[in-house]
């Protein structure tokens, strides 16, 4: 113990802020631990399209949490704030969540026990039959629909 005191004698220690849960505003009850994150606040048309997406995979609005990415946040901060096992990203890249992961849009992948699907923006998808088809194929994979 004396050796430790001598080793650190004259050293100034700084307090490190405690890592804690970052409060994030999200909508929904999140009954099934599914987070849908978008790059901007959701308009009524976006919410209507999300309801259609949820209905296509037999989910209700209360089954998910909706989050609009307006500030910088990491995947780990997001995961600490909202309990989710599936993450759908609309117009958000993994890099925006501090994840250095190579991905393809509309190809679900797993990261630390979370299934992640990266897609184009809701408005882009809603205006493109090709994008809707890609999304549907990805959702079938993500939710195990045949």
N, C-alpha and C positions, 0 to 999 in steps of 0.2 A: 504494500500500500504506500509506503514511504517513497518507493521508486516512482510510482505514478504521480505523486504530489510533486516530486522533483522534475519529472518529465514535463508536466504542464504548468510549472511555476511561471508566473508572469504572463500566461496566456489569457486573453480575454475571450470569454464565451458569449455567444449571441443566442438569444432565444429563437427557436425555429417555430413558426406558426404550425399549429396542429392541422394535419390534413383531415378534413371532415367532409360531410356531405354538402354539396353545393345545392342550394335551393333552386329548382328550375320550375317554371310555370308550365304545367301541362293540363290538357283537358282530358276528361274521361275517367272511368273507374278502374280500368286495366285488370279486369277479372281473369284474363287468360295470359297475362304477362307478355303482351305484344306492344311494342312501341313503334309508332309511325312518326317519323321525323321528316319535316319539310324545311326547305331553305328560307321560307318567309312565312309571315302570319297567314293563316288559312282564310280564304274568301268563302262565301257561301257556296259558290260553284265547286270549289275544292272539296268542301265537306260533303256535298252531294255525291261527288265522284268517289270519295272514300267510302261512303255508305254503300255504293254499288259494288265496289271492290270487296268490302266486308261481306256483303250478301252473297257474292259469288263463291266465297269459301265458307259459308254457313257461320259467319260471325256477326255479332251485334255491336253497335257502337260502344256499349259498356264493356265489351271484352278487351278493348285496346286503350292505350294512352296516346294522345296526339301532342306533338311537340314541334314548335316553330323555332328553328335555330336562328337566334338573333344575336347571340354573343358567342365568343370562343368558349368551347367546352371540349374536354377530352372524352373518349369512349368510357374510360374508367370513372370519371366524374358523373357521366350520364348514368352509368350502370349503378353507381352508389346511390344516386338520387331516385331512380325509377327502376323497379324490379321488372326485368324483361328477359325472355329467352329467345324471342324473335325480334329482329330490328329491320324495319323497312325504311330505307332512305330514299327520299325523293329529292333529286337535284342537290344531294349532299354526297361528297366523296368520303371514303374512309380517312383520307388525309386531313380533311377538315375536322375530324374527331381525333387527331393525333395518332392515327394508325398508319403505319408504313406497310400497307398491304396491296399487292397487285390484285386487281379484280376485273371482272368483266360485268358490265351492266346486264341485268336480267339473268345472272347466273348465281344462284344462292351459294353461300359458302359459310363455313363455321369458324368462329374465333372464340376461344376460351368458353366453350359451351353455349355460345349464342349463335343462332342462325341469322345471317345477314343477307339482305337483298338490296342491291343498289340499282336505282332506276332513274330515268329522266324525270323532269318536273311533272307534276300532276296535269298541268295545262297542256304540255307537250303530248303526254300520253292520251289525254281525252280527245285530242284533235288528230290522232293518227291511228288508223286501223292496224298498221304494222306494229306500232308500239303497244297497242292494246293486246294484240296477239302474243307478243313477247312477254308482256306482263302476266297474262293468263297462264302461259306455259310455265313461267317461273313460280307463280303462286301455287300451281298444282304440285310442283316439286317441293316447295317450301312447306305446304300443308298436307302433303301425302294424299292428294286427290288423284284418282285414276280416270 
